[in-house]
């Protein structure tokens, strides 16, 4: 995942100026918050979070079919 360096800030800066962190997330889609110069948190709008954790029925059925195909021998054994 790539991040714009303008949408990064330290934990201490985010703590001192949370409204700036929120503005960055609004402008860039997210704000990467660093702790000890390493990525630690991502601030995103809630609707973006919901979208990233929602699976459509088609995606779910496709994943299920793939798992059943890949593990058909296990299902056959269980059916005995």
Secondary structure in CASP SS format (residue, H / E / C, confidence):
PFRMAT SS
TARGET T0000
AUTHOR 0000-0000-0000
METHOD secondary structure of the structure
MODEL  1
X C 1.00
X C 1.00
X C 1.00
X C 1.00
X H 1.00
X H 1.00
X H 1.00
X E 1.00
X E 1.00
X E 1.00
X H 1.00
X H 1.00
X H 1.00
X H 1.00
X H 1.00
X H 1.00
X C 1.00
X H 1.00
X H 1.00
X H 1.00
X H 1.00
X H 1.00
X H 1.00
X H 1.00
X H 1.00
X H 1.00
X H 1.00
X H 1.00
X C 1.00
X E 1.00
X E 1.00
X E 1.00
X E 1.00
X E 1.00
X E 1.00
X C 1.00
X C 1.00
X E 1.00
X E 1.00
X E 1.00
X E 1.00
X E 1.00
X E 1.00
X E 1.00
X C 1.00
X H 1.00
X H 1.00
X H 1.00
X H 1.00
X H 1.00
X H 1.00
X H 1.00
X C 1.00
X C 1.00
X C 1.00
X C 1.00
X H 1.00
X H 1.00
X H 1.00
X H 1.00
X H 1.00
X H 1.00
X H 1.00
X H 1.00
X H 1.00
X H 1.00
X H 1.00
X H 1.00
X H 1.00
X H 1.00
X C 1.00
X H 1.00
X H 1.00
X H 1.00
X H 1.00
X H 1.00
X H 1.00
X H 1.00
X H 1.00
X C 1.00
END
